[in-house]
Amino acid sequence: MSDINIAVIGAGVIGKRHVQEIANSDQCKLAAIADPSPEAGQQAAALGVALHQDYRKLLETERVDAVIVCTPNSTHGEIGLACIERGIPVLVEKPIADDLASARALAEASRIARVPVLVGHHRRHNPMVRTARKAIAEGRIGKLVAANIMCLHYKPEAYYAVPWRRRIGGGPILINMIHEIDLIRHLCGEIISVQAVSSNRTRAYEVEDSAACTLELENGAIANISLSDTAATPWSWDTAAGEDRALFDYRPVPTHFFAGTNGALSLPDKTLWSYDGEKGRHRPIQDERIPVEEENVYANQLRHFLDVVNGATEPLIDAHDASQTLAVTLAVVEAARTGLKIDMRTDTRFSRGDATA
Ligand SMILES: NC(=O)c1ccc[n+]([C@@H]2O[C@H](COP(=O)([O-])OP(=O)(O)OC[C@H]3O[C@@H](n4cnc5c(N)ncnc54)[C@H](O)[C@@H]3O)[C@@H](O)[C@H]2O)c1
């Protein structure tokens, strides 16, 4: 299939980025936008595409081969299901949903209808992440024992002018930490237990502004994530990895640390640390840069989605896989609320509902 017609539902911050990537692609074109905001009306007029206030009207009236859903978290499940019911492959922005029942319903509907769902964990389309995953899997740092991740950035007050971002489910655990959790699952392996603390003392909104979690992995490694969106630092992937330099400043400082028994890897500076010969903290440790070509991750994600729509490949992260990332993320919220450790294998609120899905 050539010239795939794509509709974008929700044309806010990330919706605009998808619209831009569609415009840059010679394999697809923007069919229509659904978004009730007046700004989206101006955007659609400027792009010369149809605008629908209601996404259902768009799905009923437009000829659409694929949909990208970029609406607030709580609507992803409902809109994703509506696309699947019409047999339309869908790229749903992360998180797949803001509750596990909706996420799993979407995964189940996708499996039964055989309509693919790709979830917008865009970092998986970054060649640096691909290279790091291979290096860890090939044992270049030995047996993984620890990971330490910083997601510490400052969101200006204007970011929180949008009401859904101040309410439970719209805060930095579901918006930002979920990317780190998905990265840990993708690079390091499955997470089997979760402990966490959170605080809203600085911004005083209903949602957290800061949090930390400790995650136990199936392979015995332990990962820590430090999160705050009220911290004036360069130590976050968005600033350090340079994936969206139009939106964020770019400072390639190390923010993600993976430690193994034979060496270590830091990202996004792509540094591999190891000993030449005998290991020991008394001996000089060597560092080398892993060569990785920079690529536009959002363009990579769109290309991959088009391959999925054409039936040429399976989603790199489907609804089932993304539901597990969401399960761990929601477990962080719950562990922070109660102060209790959550076992992902036995706690029925979070454990995998359907192993066949
Ligand atoms: N992968 C990434 O890099 C990335 C980055 C930012 C946001 N996101 C995700 O994208 C989603 C949107 O985030 P954002 O920051 O762009 O939000 P936003 O508030 O800037 O945009 C959301 C848009 O959706 C519209 N909308 C709301 N309800 C709608 C509905 N029922 N039908 C159609 N349109 C509707 C709003 O009018 C708004 O224009 C969130 O789930 C967020 O987690 C992903």
The ligand as an ORCA input file, in Angstrom:
! r2SCAN-3c Opt
* xyz 0 1
  N       5.961     10.018     23.200
  C       6.199     11.253     23.532
  O       7.299     11.747     23.347
  C       5.112     12.090     24.131
  C       5.359     13.454     24.390
  C       4.308     14.229     24.902
  C       3.072     13.643     25.172
  N       2.893     12.318     24.944
  C       1.566     11.705     25.225
  O       0.652     12.225     24.279
  C      -0.613     12.472     24.893
  C      -0.987     13.944     24.687
  O      -0.046     14.751     25.367
  P       0.172     16.284     24.946
  O       1.257     16.785     25.819
  O       0.298     16.379     23.471
  O      -1.227     16.890     25.435
  P      -1.941     18.229     24.974
  O      -2.865     18.598     26.067
  O      -0.916     19.200     24.476
  O      -2.778     17.760     23.694
  C      -3.915     16.936     23.782
  C      -4.888     17.358     22.680
  O      -5.970     16.449     22.646
  C      -7.176     17.177     22.459
  N      -8.280     16.353     22.951
  C      -8.691     16.167     24.233
  N      -9.705     15.272     24.265
  C      -9.923     14.887     22.978
  C     -10.821     13.973     22.370
  N     -11.711     13.264     23.078
  N     -10.786     13.843     21.016
  C      -9.893     14.537     20.275
  N      -9.003     15.407     20.805
  C      -9.018     15.572     22.147
  C      -6.967     18.468     23.213
  O      -7.838     19.502     22.737
  C      -5.495     18.754     22.906
  O      -5.315     19.539     21.745
  C      -0.463     12.085     26.349
  O      -0.988     10.794     26.504
  C       1.034     12.083     26.596
  O       1.420     11.137     27.559
  C       3.863     11.545     24.408
*
